[in-house]
C-alpha cells in the first residue's frame, strides 16, 4: 500500500496512447464504475456516493484530447483510491510484514508505464478480487446470522431458454475483442506513438470511444461486393446471434450460403442455438455451412469434442453443404507461443481433426486470427513445414492489407449484420458450389 500511496497522483498520463483508448473502451462495456450519458462521462468517486463528470467536447475542440486524458486519469483515481480504502480497512487486504496479502496470496502491485494501460489493468484485477472476496464473506455471514442451512439441489424445469443479451451488446463485445486484436497486432513503434486528436472519435449513436486507423481518420466500412471476388457469396452469422425473420429475408437476398456459428459444441445451449438457426435457414431454402469454435487443446479433448460435433451435424438436413470452418483455439496458441513442443502437438491435433472431417465426407477448412497466424508461420519457417490445410483468417476491416490476396478471409465489420466470407481455395469453392446447387433444386 505504501508503494501505491507514493505513486498516487504521480502515475497519471499527459498523452493518450492506443492501449489507453482500448482500456477505456473496455470499461464502457463493463459499466462497473464508469458510465455515459450523451457526451458526459461519469466516473465513481472512491468511498463516496459521488461521481465525477467529464464533458467530452466536439472533436474539433482543442480540449477534446485532454478530455479523454482526464477520463483515464480519473479512472486511476478511482482504482487507487478504492484499493487504498481497502488497505486501510485491513480485513480482506491485510499487511503482512512488508507485503500485502489478499485471498491467501501476496499482492504484486502493478508497475506504471505511461504508454500502456497495464497499470490500470493490474489495479482493476486487484480491486475485482477484493470485491469478490468481500461479497462472498458478506453472503456467508448473512446466511449464518439467519440460521439458514443451505444444501445444493437440482430441479429440472421445462422452461424457455433465458433471453440472451441483445445483438447490439454482443456486437459491442465483439468490437472490443477486435480492438484488442488490433492493438496486439500493432508494431511496437505504433503502440508507443501518442494518438492525435483526429485519431480519437466518439460515435454519437452508441456514445462509445472508438480508435480510428493510425493511418487515416476516416472510419472504414466494407460492403460484400468490395470483399467477395468469387461467385459464391457467403455470410457468417455473428457470434451468439439468433436469426430473426428480417435476418432471413436479408440473407435470402444477399447470400448463396450461410455459415451457422457454434460458439462451443460442448455447451448444450450453444448447440440449441446452432440447430435453431439451421432450422430457420432450412425453412427458407438457404444453403448452409458450419463455423465451429474449437475448444480442444489435445487429442483427448478432440475426441470428446468431435463426438458431440458429429452428433450435432447429423441433425442437419439436405440444406447442409458439408462445408465446415473449424476455428482453432487461438487462446491456446497465443498462451503457448514460447513452447515449440506444445505447438507442434497442437498442429498435429488439428490436422488430425481435418483429416477425420474429410474422411467423413465433409469439406473442411481451418480458421485462426492474425496473432495465431504469425505464431504458426514462425513454427513452419523454423521447422521447414507447410500448412497441411487451407486456412481462413479472421480479420477486422483495417487488417485486410495484412493478409495475402490469395488467402481466404472472414471479415468482421461491426457495421454489417453478418461477417463477410471470402473463400479463395478453388477446390473448396467447386465442392460447395456443387452442393449448394443441389439445395437450390
PyMOL commands that set and color helices and strands:
alter all, ss='L'
color gray80, all
select helices_A, chain A and resi 2-7+18-30+64-89+118-145+167-185+188-191+197-199+224-227+245-254+268-283+299-313+330-335+340-359+370-382+397-402+426-440
alter helices_A, ss='H'
color red, helices_A
select strands_A, chain A and resi 34-37+40-44+51-55+93-96+99-102+105-106+200-202+209-211+234-236+257-262+287-293+320-327+363-369+391-396+408-412+419-422
alter strands_A, ss='S'
color yellow, strands_A
deselect
rebuild
show_as cartoon
